[in-house]
């Protein structure tokens, strides 16, 4: 889907003061990275490693696994399309609501699709199943024991578990070292999300060696550019971590409680820093336009997520001051 994602700030001539539409944590101090990359600009004159091998080695060492268990990609999105290509024409189930690229990638590669909203009610005939955990757009984290039980019961089904937001939840997700022992588990990881660098596009896949070997047969050389590789290595070396999640999720809870006091608005629970809201009778697209025009606030119209409708929108937690302004603005509109 080339259009219809969050962070569509480029569509607006109005100045966007507060961007609640992207799940990226935007208050990370990356000034050290900026300085490092500024000193590496000569890299644009040479081809990067065709397979981002130096970054892959660092990721393997950090996670205590073999380089044969990792494929570094241009964001988690390239990983999604590589996996869909590998399993071309197969029967596939997708947990919804979900990131649209799972479905889009599978459609391009002629998968026979089914959709489910309960991990205990998946298509028994599916060879491939996609589960986002924590889930985008609702922020819910699936119980790890339940996921593990499902994987063990369905040995002939490959489970793609997207843990792009795993760093932003206090709930337990799959350990990479544990997951690579399973022949039917593929984990997706997003350095884009973890380090707030969406413009650089950086992610990776971890899985058993057989799956990684097959995935890498389909990858395009030089898909990860030289500056992205250098950024990834710098971030790993200097151990730049996500924000204090206790503080951040406390602010998320405060924002949600303030929004729940607005009549005509339902706020869904979350395990991370973003969450869904539903308008009782009005349309999210109208709210989105009004907030941009009157406050310079951008939200994510979530109506194009399969399983949702025109009443849904998604928010991410920002600073207390911005969050207060958002609540005030939505209350004024409703």
Secondary structure, 3 states (H helix, E strand, C coil): CCCCCCCCHHHCCCCCCEECCCCCCCCCCCHHHHHHHHCCHHHHHCCCCCCCHHHHHHHHHHHCCCHHHEEEECHHHHHHHHHHHHCCCCEEEEECCCCHHHHHHHHHCCCEEEEECCCCCCCCCCCEEEEECCCCCCCCCCCHHHHHHHHHHCCCCEEEEECCCHHHCCCCCCCHHHHCCCCCEEEEEEHHHHHCCCCCCCEEEEECHHHHHHHHCCCCCCCCCHHHHHHHHHHHHCCCCCCCHHHHHHHHHHHHHHHHCCCCEEECCCCCCEEEEEECCCCHHHHHHHHHHHHCEECEECCCCCCCCCCEEEEECCCHHHHHHHHHHHHHHC
